Amino acid sequence: MAIKSSNIEAITKATSKPWEQWMEQLDSAGAKDLSHKPLASMIYQLMPAGLENPGWWAQSVAIAYEQHIGRRVPGQASDGSFKGSVSTTLNMDLEGALQSWVNTVAEFSEFNGAQLTAEPTVNGSEKWRYWKAQFSDGSRVSVNITMKGNKASVSADHAKLANPQDLEGWKSFWRQILATIRS
């Protein structure tokens, strides 16, 4: 499964500004010369009034623009590493979903060929549960669990990967784990 590029249609719909207009505005403002953080800050100032989650949309526009100008490819973070996520919905509560995850991975001696560099951490809040781990390949995962209605949404967010191939390998691995938990 290929890594998806930014969703230009969603950006256009949310901001009520055609992508071509975003590109013209950013090009004329010298956006090509800005690193990610200043670029996202500049875009934030250009967001329409009343837009819900303008910071999130500013990040989305910045990433799409960086992909458009060839600064990064889909799945690539601003530091050059790669990140991505896979998710599923489980017919259980927060604690049940977390316990299912922990029980499924408890006996693993390796994950997708990588070793844990420390014991995974488990923590949470009223609305979230987290399982976090770091691996010998320098990457890390955060498994984030929250409720969506009366079901648990479980997302494995993997970051600090060296290349798109590693990202696809890890996403496939996490999909298999999530499928095991669902069954």
ZAVO-63862 format. One line per 2 residues: number of its first residue (from 1); their letters; for each residue z, y, x of C-alpha. Coordinates in Angstrom, 1 decimal. Layout:
ZAVO-63862
NUM = a = Z,Y,X  ...
***
This chain:
ZAVO-63862
1 = ma = 0.0,0.0,0.0  -1.1,3.3,1.5
3 = ik = 1.2,6.2,2.0  0.5,8.8,-0.6
5 = ss = -0.4,12.4,0.3  1.1,15.4,-1.5
7 = ni = 0.4,15.6,-5.2  -1.7,18.8,-5.4
9 = ea = -2.1,18.4,-9.2  1.7,18.4,-9.7
11 = it = 2.1,21.5,-7.5  -0.6,23.3,-9.4
13 = ka = 0.9,22.4,-12.8  4.5,23.3,-11.8
15 = ts = 3.6,26.6,-10.1  0.8,27.7,-12.4
17 = kp = -1.2,28.5,-9.2  -4.4,26.6,-8.3
19 = we = -4.2,24.9,-4.9  -7.1,27.0,-3.6
21 = qw = -5.1,30.1,-4.3  -2.1,28.7,-2.4
23 = me = -4.3,28.0,0.6  -5.9,31.5,0.5
25 = ql = -2.5,33.1,0.2  -0.9,31.1,3.0
27 = ds = -3.9,31.4,5.3  -4.0,35.2,4.9
29 = ag = -0.2,35.4,5.6  -0.6,33.5,8.9
31 = ak = 1.1,30.4,7.7  -0.8,28.2,10.2
33 = dl = 1.3,29.7,12.9  4.7,29.0,11.3
35 = sh = 6.8,26.0,11.9  8.0,24.1,8.8
37 = kp = 11.3,25.9,8.1  9.8,29.4,8.2
39 = la = 6.8,28.2,6.3  8.9,26.8,3.5
41 = sm = 11.0,30.0,3.4  7.9,32.1,3.1
43 = iy = 6.6,29.9,0.3  9.9,30.0,-1.5
45 = ql = 9.5,33.8,-1.8  6.1,33.2,-3.4
47 = mp = 7.4,30.9,-6.1  7.0,32.2,-9.6
49 = ag = 10.0,33.5,-11.4  11.7,31.0,-13.7
51 = le = 10.4,28.0,-11.9  12.9,25.1,-12.0
53 = np = 13.8,23.9,-8.5  11.9,26.5,-6.5
55 = gw = 13.2,25.2,-3.2  12.0,21.7,-3.9
57 = wa = 8.5,23.0,-4.9  8.4,25.3,-1.8
59 = qs = 9.0,22.2,0.4  6.3,20.3,-1.5
61 = va = 3.8,23.2,-1.0  4.8,23.5,2.7
63 = ia = 4.2,19.7,3.3  0.9,19.7,1.4
65 = ye = -0.2,22.7,3.4  0.8,21.1,6.7
67 = qh = -1.2,18.0,5.7  -4.1,20.2,4.7
69 = ig = -4.3,21.9,8.1  -3.8,18.6,9.9
71 = rr = -0.3,19.3,11.3  1.1,16.2,9.7
73 = vp = -0.1,13.1,7.9  1.4,11.6,4.7
75 = gq = 4.8,10.2,5.3  5.4,12.3,8.4
77 = as = 8.4,14.5,8.7  8.3,17.9,10.4
79 = dg = 9.9,16.4,13.5  7.0,14.0,13.9
81 = sf = 8.8,10.9,12.7  7.9,9.0,9.5
83 = kg = 9.9,8.5,6.4  9.5,7.0,2.9
85 = sv = 11.2,5.3,0.1  11.0,2.5,-2.4
87 = st = 13.0,2.2,-5.6  13.8,0.1,-8.6
89 = tl = 15.8,0.2,-11.8  18.5,-2.4,-12.5
91 = nm = 20.2,-3.3,-15.8  23.7,-2.7,-14.4
93 = dl = 26.2,0.1,-13.7  26.8,1.9,-10.3
95 = eg = 29.4,-0.6,-9.0  27.4,-3.6,-10.1
97 = al = 24.3,-2.3,-8.4  26.2,-1.4,-5.2
99 = qs = 27.9,-4.8,-5.1  24.5,-6.6,-5.7
101 = wv = 23.0,-4.7,-2.8  26.0,-5.3,-0.4
103 = nt = 26.1,-9.0,-1.3  22.3,-9.4,-0.8
105 = va = 22.3,-7.9,2.7  25.8,-9.0,3.9
107 = ef = 24.6,-12.0,5.8  21.5,-10.5,7.4
109 = se = 21.6,-10.8,11.2  18.5,-8.6,11.4
111 = fn = 16.6,-6.3,9.1  12.8,-6.4,9.5
113 = ga = 13.2,-7.5,13.1  15.7,-4.7,13.9
115 = ql = 19.5,-5.0,14.6  22.2,-2.8,13.1
117 = ta = 23.6,-0.5,15.7  26.9,-0.2,13.8
119 = ep = 28.5,-1.5,10.6  26.8,0.0,7.6
121 = tv = 28.8,2.7,5.8  29.5,2.5,2.0
123 = ng = 30.7,5.5,0.1  30.1,7.4,-3.1
125 = se = 31.0,10.1,-5.6  31.4,10.1,-9.3
127 = kw = 27.7,9.9,-9.9  26.4,8.3,-6.7
129 = ry = 26.9,5.2,-4.4  25.5,5.0,-0.9
131 = wk = 24.9,2.3,1.6  23.8,3.7,5.0
133 = aq = 22.7,1.9,8.2  21.1,2.7,11.6
135 = fs = 18.9,0.3,13.4  18.0,-0.7,17.0
137 = dg = 14.5,0.8,16.5  16.1,4.3,16.1
139 = sr = 15.5,4.4,12.4  18.0,4.7,9.6
141 = vs = 18.2,3.9,5.9  20.2,5.4,3.0
143 = vn = 20.3,3.3,-0.1  21.1,5.7,-2.9
145 = it = 22.3,4.5,-6.3  22.7,6.6,-9.4
147 = mk = 22.6,6.1,-13.2  19.5,6.9,-15.2
149 = gn = 20.7,6.4,-18.8  22.4,3.1,-18.9
151 = ka = 20.6,1.6,-15.9  21.1,2.0,-12.2
153 = sv = 18.4,3.5,-10.1  18.4,2.2,-6.5
155 = sa = 16.3,3.9,-3.8  16.0,2.8,-0.2
157 = dh = 15.1,6.0,1.8  14.1,5.1,5.4
159 = ak = 13.7,7.8,8.0  13.1,8.3,11.8
161 = la = 10.3,5.8,12.0  7.8,6.0,14.9
163 = np = 4.5,5.6,13.0  2.9,4.9,9.6
165 = qd = 2.7,1.2,10.3  6.4,0.9,10.9
167 = le = 6.9,2.9,7.7  4.7,0.5,5.7
169 = gw = 6.5,-2.5,7.3  9.9,-1.2,6.3
171 = ks = 8.8,-0.3,2.8  7.5,-3.8,2.3
173 = fw = 10.8,-5.2,3.6  12.9,-3.0,1.2
175 = rq = 10.7,-3.9,-1.7  11.5,-7.6,-1.1
177 = il = 15.2,-6.9,-1.0  15.0,-4.9,-4.2
179 = at = 13.0,-7.7,-5.9  15.7,-10.1,-4.9
181 = ir = 18.4,-8.0,-6.5  16.3,-7.6,-9.7
183 = s = 15.9,-11.3,-10.1
***
